[in-house]
Structures are given as structure tokens and as C-alpha cells.
Amino acid sequence: MTAHTVEYIRYRIPADRSAEFLAAYTRAAVPLAASPHCVDYELTRCEDDFEHYILRITWTSTKDHMEGFRRSDHFKEFFAEIRPYVEHIEEMRHYTPTAVRGTGASTPTLYAWAGGEERLARLTEVFYEKVLADDLLAPLFAGLDPEHAHHVAQWLGEVFGGPAHYSQEHGGHSHMVAKHLGKGITEPQRRRWVNLLQDAADEAALPTDAEFRSAFAAYVEWGTRLAVYFSGPDATRPTDQPVPLWNWGAAPPYQP
């Protein structure tokens, strides 16, 4: 998992310069967004004191920011716009995200929307019944552990924002990846796996709304393609990594 860096720049802009400041950053955002080292950015204004602004920029790494962006033509264009406001910077620092993260209850997790532990357990139960009866996939699962479906339900639950049972009982992403090393999964097998899981989702009565199913399908595509990669002859087991967290319409920034 790539460790991104978050830079925070805190400004205090006199009220009579706020309009020109916002206009300048609107222009500066163009070269900033064009930089391959910029993941995302956001300029916010304090509601309690309109003179305070905070710019948040997520960089691919601190080194990429300092040695890549700062030495590029994109920075020259960016700095030309914001130069008049440098004297108004009160703080400018890099921060590394920690494991303390999550989403609030205003938006339900995919786990909750799917129906929680019981529904995901039903999903994997139905799915592995199909897998073991499938000529193309059954050989991959010869001698399947009776608890395998339960473990996969735990994995999906954690990925979709539920309890961290998989991490607590089995490990992180590298543990799941290790299950695929040397398996030599083919593209036809991957596609069959995807199709059977989608069928199982219907039979297990997972929600059918477009938003949920698109997020569900996106994770299945992402996860199965990684499984194919790690099952191949050139794959190496990654270092210990946390279980990826999947949300509505957003893929975690994972690089094998």
C-alpha cells in the first residue's frame, strides 16, 4: 500500500484580499492538478473566521512533492499564481496518515447496506456451493477448508467497512494474498469466479440498487485481478499491509 503524504497549508488572508486569493488558487489549481505527484487537493475556508483558509494537498510521497513537483514546470506555474500570498502562510507541514480512519454514520458502509454479517455469510455459502460444482473452478478449490466460506465472508465484511474480524483472526492483506501464490489462476477462471459471485449475490438477496452493485462489482474486479497477478509465476508476496477499505465508488490506492 503506497503511503501518501498529506500537506496542510494554513493561510490568514485579509478580508479585502479574499476574492483575489480564491481567484488565484482557482488558476493555480490547473498546474497543481496536472502534476503526476498530486493525488487530490482541497481549499477550505473557516466558518468561524473568514480570514482563515486551509489548503490540503495529498501527494504520492513527500519526496515526490519536494523533488518532483517543486522542480517541475507545474510548480513554476503554480507558484506564479500564489506567490503574493506566501507571506500570509501561518503553517505548512507534511503529515502521514495513520491507521485511525473510517467513515461516519451519515453514509452507511457497504457492509451495513449489504445486510451485515448474516447476509455476507449467506453470500459466500451460496457462492462456494456454486464453485465446488463448477468444472472450471472446482480444481482450484480441491480440499477446501470447511471454514473457507466463513473466512471470505469476514474478509468481505472488513473490506466493506464492517468489523475487523479478518485482521484480528488471520492477518492483513498479505495473508489473503498468500492464499493465491502459485495457484496459476487463468483469465477464464477469474471471469467465471466473477460471474458466479454475481449470481450468488442475487440468490443471497444482496441489494440490487445501481450504486451498491457498481461498488460491489468494482471491488470484485479489482480483487480478482490482483488474485490473478499474485497467483502468477512472477509475483512476490508484498510486505504486511492492512485489509483495503472499500467505499461507495472509490478504490483504495493499492500498488502491487
N, C-alpha and C positions, 0 to 999 in steps of 0.2 A: 504494500500500500504506500503510494507516494505521500510523503509528509509535506504538505503545503505549508506556506508561511503566510500569516495574515498581518498586514501592515496597517496600523492606525495612525492617522494624522489629524490632530485636533487644531482647529483654527478658531481664532476670535476675530471676526470681521466687523468693522464699524457698520452701523445700520445704513449709513448713506452709501456704502460700497457693496451692499449685499447683491443688488441686481447685477452689477458688472462682474462680481465674483462668480455668481451662478452662470452667467453667460460665458465667462472664461472657461469654467470647468466643463460646460457643455461642449465647447470646442476642443478642450484638452482630452476629453473622453474618447475622441476619434483615434488619435495615435495610441492612446493607452489600450484601448480595446484591440487594436491591430497588433499589439505585441504578443508574440507566441509565449511569453513568460507570464502574461496576465490571465488568471483564471476567471475572475469576476471582480466587480467593484461596485461601490455604492456610496453616495454622498448624502448624509442626513443632516437635518437642521434641528437644533434643540427647541422643544416646545416651550420650555420654561424661560429661556433666554435666547432670543432670536439671533444674537451675535455669535453664538457658538455653533460650529459645524464639525462633523467628524467624517473623514473620508476613510472608508475601509477598502483595501485592495488585497485580494488573495493572489499570491504569487506561486509559481510552481516550486520555488525554493528561494531562500534568502540570497544564495549565491547567484541564482538566475536573475534576481532583481538587481543586485549590486553590480554584477559583472556582465550580465546580458543586457537588460533593459537600459541601465544607466550609461552604457557605452554605445547605444544604438541611435539611429536617426529618429526612431519613435520617441525616445526620451527628449531629443532636441526640440521636436515639435511640441511635445507635452509641456516641457519646461518653459518654452517661449510664451505659452499662454498663462501659466500660473506663477511666473517669476514675480509679478508685482505683489503677490500675497504671501511670499515666503516669510517676510518679516512678521506676519501675523500668526505663524505656527507656534503653538504652545507645547506641543508634544508630537514626536514622530518616532515610533518604535515598531519592531517586528515581534510577533507573538506566534508561538507554536500551539496548535490545537491540542487539547488533552482528550482523554477518554471520557470525560464528563460531557455528554452531549445527548441530545434527544429532541423530541418534538412535544409540544404542549397538547392539551386535550381539546383545543378548539378545532383541530383537524384530527379525525380518528386515524389510527395507524392502519396499515393494510391488514395487520393481524386482527385487529378488532373488527374491521369491516368484513373480513372473510368469515368471521364467526368464531374466532379464537381457537383454543387448543382442540376442542371437540371436533370442529369442522375440518381442521387440517389433519387430524388423526384419521378421520374418515376418508379424506382425500388420498392420503398415502396408502391406506388399507386397500381402497379400490384400485389405485394405480398399480401396486405391486401384484395384485391378483392378475391384472392385465399383462404385466411384464412377464411373469412366470409362465403365462400361457401363450406368449408370443415367440414364434420361431426365431426371429431375428435378434431379440433381446435376451431371451432365456439363457443362452450360453454365457452371457456376461455375468449372470447372477447365480451361477451354479453354486450350491452350498450356501445359499443366502441365510444370514443370521436372522433368526425369528424376530429379533428386536430391530432389524434394519428399518422397517417402515416407521416405527416409533421414533427412531433417531432422526430420520429425514423430516418427520413432522416437527420435531424440536428445532431442527435446522431452519426450516422454512418459517417457523414461528418467530425465531430470533431475527432472521433476516428481515421479516416484515414488521418488526417493531415490537414483538412480544417479549416474554420473559427470556432471560439469557441462560436457559437450561442447557443448551448445547455447549456453550462455552464453559459452563460450570462443571459439566459432567464429562465432556470429551475433549475440549480444546477449541482453538480458533479456526481460522480459515485454512491454515496449513494442514490441520488434522483432516479436514474434509478433502483437501486436495490430494493428500497421501493415499486416499482410498482409490484414486484413479490412476496412480502411477503404474505404468507398464500394461495397462488394460488394452491399449491399441484400439480405442473406440473409433468406429468409422463414421463418416458423414451420414450414410443411410441409417445407422443405428441411432445417431443423435436425433435425426428427424423423426424417427419412429418414437423415440422417447418423448419428444415434444408433443407429438400428436396424441399419444396415449395419455399423457398428463392432462392435456386439454380435455380429452374425453372424460377422464376421471373427475376433473373439476365440474363438468356438467352433471355427472352422476352423483357426485357428493354435494350437489346443490350449493356450490360457491356462488357468490353474487355474479350476475351477468351484465351489470352496467358497464358501459364502454370504458369508463375511467379505471375501474378496478381491473377489468380484464386486460386492458392495454398495459397496465403496470405489471400485472401477473405475467403476461406473455413476454414482456421486455426482460423481466428477470430470468425467465426460463431460457430465453435465447442467450442471454449473457452467460448464465451459469453453465449451460450445456456446451457452449463454445469453449469456455475455459476448461471444462472437463475433457473435451477432445484434445485440446492443447497439452494438458498435463498428462494425458494418457499416452502421448506420443513418444517416440524414441529420443527426441532432443530436449525433452522437458527436464527441468531440475526443480526440486522441491523448494518453494520460497521460504524465506525466514518466517518466524512466527508473526502472524497477522491476526487482527480481530475479525470476527464474523462481519461481513459487509452489512450495512443497514440500507434497506431499500425503501423508497418512499414513492409518493404519487408522482409519476413522470420524471423521476430523477435516478440516474445510475451513479453508483459510487465511483470515484476516480481511481479505479484499480488498474495497475500495470503489472503483468506477469514478469 
